[in-house]
Amino acid sequence: MIDEIRTPKQTAPGRQDWYELEVEGCIKSGWFDGLDGWEVIPLPDGNTLLSGWVKDQPALHGLFARIRDLNLKLISLQVRPTSTA
């Protein structure tokens, strides 16, 4: 489980939300090269944290499809909504 609260490293262009997904096992960052600006962080418990901006629901479903296609188990998902000022 993700214990600490992380803050996005950059500002979202337009209206986007910052997502953090924890998946089971240690994965290579190259598996997610198609996701611009996403971070792939190995966790101490052997799992992996994926975090980045998602602009809309189709993009989120594409991310879920990538996780499914790689046969990864989703452990947790957190969203940090943002708004444009």
Residue pairs with C-beta under 8 A, 6 or more apart in sequence:
1 22
1 75
1 76
2 20
2 22
2 49
2 76
2 78
6 20
6 51
8 18
8 51
8 53
8 80
8 82
9 39
10 37
12 18
12 53
12 82
13 53
14 55
14 84
15 55
15 82
15 83
15 84
16 53
16 54
16 55
16 82
17 53
17 54
17 79
17 80
17 81
17 82
18 51
18 52
18 53
18 54
18 79
18 80
18 82
19 50
19 51
19 52
19 53
19 54
19 60
19 63
19 77
19 78
19 79
19 80
20 49
20 50
20 51
20 76
20 77
20 78
20 79
20 80
21 49
21 50
21 51
21 63
21 67
21 74
21 76
21 77
22 43
22 47
22 48
22 49
22 50
22 74
22 75
22 76
22 77
23 47
23 48
23 50
23 67
23 72
23 73
23 74
23 75
24 47
24 72
24 73
24 74
24 75
25 46
25 47
25 48
25 72
25 73
26 42
26 46
26 47
26 48
27 40
27 48
27 70
27 72
28 40
29 40
31 40
31 70
32 38
32 40
32 50
32 66
34 66
35 50
35 52
35 63
35 66
37 52
37 53
38 50
38 51
38 52
39 49
39 50
39 51
39 52
40 48
40 49
40 50
41 48
41 49
41 50
41 51
42 48
42 49
43 49
47 75
54 60
54 63
64 74
67 74
